[in-house]
Amino acid sequence: APMAAERVARRRVFFAVWPDAAAARRLDDLGREAHARCGGRRMRRDGLHMTLAFIGEVPVERLDELCAAAAGVAGEAFRLELDRIACWRHNRIVWAGCAQAPLPLLTLVGRLRARLAAAGLPLDERDFAAHLTLLRDARCEDLPAFDPIAWPVGEFVLAASRPEGGGNYDVIGRWALGARGQGLGARG
């Protein structure tokens, strides 16, 4: 009889920035209004985030490598302003995003992706789109107007989806962004 392959513990991970409490509250309100108009499935307030680099499923043994790569990424703190709402019809996702992504955000994404590639770590190669998902499986019609929502971004994180799903995440590591581009790393 063939031997069963040993099951390797894996986590679905990504690097992201999370809104502060005030921005999360406003984004949740926007998601509620969009849901009333478009249906679909709302994202949980505590799970709202902007993905910087999607890694996908990796063995838990590689999490330290991802943290080490992130620790070498320097970036500056910045203000992120979401000023548009749109829908991707091909996957029925309603999102809030930036008409013009701030340069420190684009720099952070570029540096992070370069470090991951240099370390030979897996990475989703799609172009970065500065967006935050509000709804999934939504109708793409009658999107609400809103005043821009901004928050100060002072750190980025490595997060993992919880096995039960539903927009629940665990933060595995977090790294501060400095005033002058000095990244300060911390795992936990």
SVG drawing of the C-alpha trace seen along z (x, -y; Angstrom):
<svg xmlns="http://www.w3.org/2000/svg" viewBox="-30 -64 48 66">
<polyline fill="none" stroke="black" stroke-width="0.4" points="0.0,0.0 1.4,-3.4 2.4,-5.5 0.2,-8.6 2.1,-11.8 2.8,-13.6 0.6,-16.7 2.6,-19.9 1.2,-22.8 0.6,-25.7 -0.7,-29.3 -2.1,-31.6 -0.2,-34.9 0.2,-38.4 1.8,-41.7 -0.7,-44.6 -1.5,-47.9 -4.5,-48.1 -6.6,-51.3 -6.7,-53.0 -9.9,-52.7 -11.4,-56.0 -10.8,-55.0 -11.9,-51.4 -15.2,-52.8 -15.8,-55.0 -14.8,-52.2 -17.2,-49.9 -20.0,-52.5 -19.1,-52.8 -19.2,-49.0 -22.6,-49.0 -24.0,-51.6 -22.5,-49.8 -24.0,-46.6 -27.4,-48.1 -27.1,-49.1 -25.1,-46.2 -25.7,-43.2 -22.9,-40.7 -20.8,-39.8 -19.4,-42.6 -15.9,-42.4 -15.5,-42.5 -14.5,-45.8 -11.5,-44.3 -10.4,-42.6 -10.4,-45.6 -6.8,-46.0 -4.8,-47.0 -2.7,-44.1 0.9,-45.2 2.1,-41.8 0.1,-38.5 2.2,-35.4 -0.3,-32.6 0.0,-29.3 3.4,-28.6 4.7,-26.0 4.8,-27.5 8.5,-26.8 8.9,-29.6 7.3,-32.3 10.6,-33.2 12.1,-33.8 9.2,-36.1 9.7,-38.0 13.5,-38.3 12.9,-39.6 10.4,-42.2 12.8,-43.3 15.2,-44.5 12.6,-46.8 12.9,-50.5 10.1,-52.9 8.7,-56.1 5.4,-56.7 2.7,-58.3 -0.9,-59.3 -3.1,-57.1 -6.3,-58.6 -9.0,-56.5 -11.0,-58.8 -12.8,-56.5 -15.1,-53.5 -15.3,-51.1 -16.1,-47.5 -14.2,-44.9 -17.0,-43.2 -14.9,-40.1 -14.8,-39.0 -17.6,-41.2 -15.5,-43.0 -16.5,-46.5 -13.4,-48.3 -12.2,-51.7 -9.0,-53.0 -6.7,-55.9 -7.0,-57.9 -3.3,-58.6 -1.4,-56.3 1.1,-58.1 4.8,-57.7 5.8,-56.3 3.2,-53.5 4.5,-52.6 8.1,-52.7 7.2,-50.4 5.5,-47.9 8.5,-48.0 11.1,-47.5 9.1,-44.7 8.6,-42.9 12.3,-43.3 13.3,-41.8 11.0,-38.9 12.2,-38.1 15.9,-38.5 15.2,-36.0 13.6,-33.5 10.3,-33.7 7.0,-33.1 5.0,-36.2 1.9,-36.9 3.3,-38.8 0.2,-40.8 0.6,-44.5 -0.1,-46.4 -3.5,-48.1 -4.0,-50.4 -7.4,-49.2 -9.2,-47.9 -12.0,-45.3 -15.4,-46.3 -17.7,-43.7 -17.4,-40.3 -20.0,-38.7 -21.6,-42.1 -23.6,-43.7 -21.6,-46.4 -24.1,-49.1 -25.2,-52.3 -22.0,-52.7 -22.3,-55.3 -20.5,-58.7 -18.4,-59.4 -15.9,-61.9 -12.3,-60.8 -11.2,-58.5 -7.6,-58.9 -5.4,-57.3 -1.8,-57.6 0.2,-54.5 3.0,-53.9 3.6,-50.2 3.0,-47.2 2.3,-43.7 2.6,-40.0 -0.9,-38.5 -2.3,-35.0 -5.8,-34.0 -7.3,-31.9 -8.2,-28.4 -12.0,-29.0 -11.9,-31.9 -14.5,-34.6 -12.1,-37.5 -10.4,-36.5 -6.7,-37.2 -3.7,-36.7 -0.9,-39.2 2.4,-37.3 4.8,-40.2 4.8,-44.0 7.3,-46.5 7.3,-50.2 7.8,-52.8 10.2,-55.6 9.9,-59.3 12.9,-59.3 12.6,-55.9 14.0,-54.0 12.2,-50.7 12.1,-49.3 11.3,-45.6 9.5,-43.5 8.0,-40.1 4.8,-39.4"/>
</svg>
